Amino acid sequence: MTDTFLEELYREMYPKIVAYARVRLRDEQLAQEVTQDVFVLAQEKISELRQSPNPRGWLIRAAGYAVLHAQRERQYVERRTVPLGETELAAPPPEPEDEDLKSRMSPEEWRLLRAVYCDGYSIKEAARLCNLSFETCRKRLLRCRQRLRRELNAERKGGEAHVG
């Protein structure tokens, strides 16, 4: 069952929130990630959003906090990382036990996971190598890990995981 209240707000406010985040962050991919996070939060707190006298203002305020969080996180990482020289990922062929994991994700996801968890690259380095923003790379890694964890847990319990 879809929530038409949130759907209407999404259609109306998504372009405005993306534009706001894009101006503040100066990064298109990160602006879209932040906007997506705002609407995930709205879904999680739908009752609070419905009770708000100004749901559009609630979304804008949430976007402001999400942008600030993204800016702080980016600054934190930039202060604590060392620039990596131009390098290309040259991963050895996957081990046979890795083939099962590799088959569960896209080549881009596999490349990111190998770079960070097998080859020892930092997320910032892997993002640079894959031409992604830091936040986009971090989110993709997080989502990939979560999906793999769900699938593997479902298999252990004897069920099938839904990938979508």
C-alpha positions, 0 to 999 in steps of 0.5 A: 500500500502506497502512502499518497501523502508522502508520495505527493510531498516527494513529487513536490519537494524532491527537486527543491531539496536536491537543488538546495543540497546541490547548492550547499554541497556543490556535489550532484551525487552527494546532493541526491544521496542526502535528498534520498536520506531525507525521504527515508527519514520522512518514511521512518517518521511518517506519523511525526510528519503527518502531525506537523503543521508544516510538512514541507518545512519539516522536510526542508529542516531535515534537509538542512540537518542532513546537509550539515551532517554530510559537510561535517563528515566530508570535512572530517574525512578530508582532514584525516586522509592523505591524498593518493597518487594516481593509481589503478586497481590491479586486483588479482583474480578472485578466489573460488570462494569469492565467486559466490559473493561476486555473483551477488553484486554488480561489477562496480560493487565488487570492485569497491568491495575488493578495493576496500576490504581485500586490497586495503584501500581507504573509502576515499581512495576507492572513491577516487579510483572509481570516479565517485564522490566519497559519500556515494562510495560510502553509501554504496559500500554500506548498502552492498554490505547490508544486502549481502548480510541479509542474503547470507542470513536468510540462506543460513535460516533456510529462506530466500532473500529478496533482492530489490 
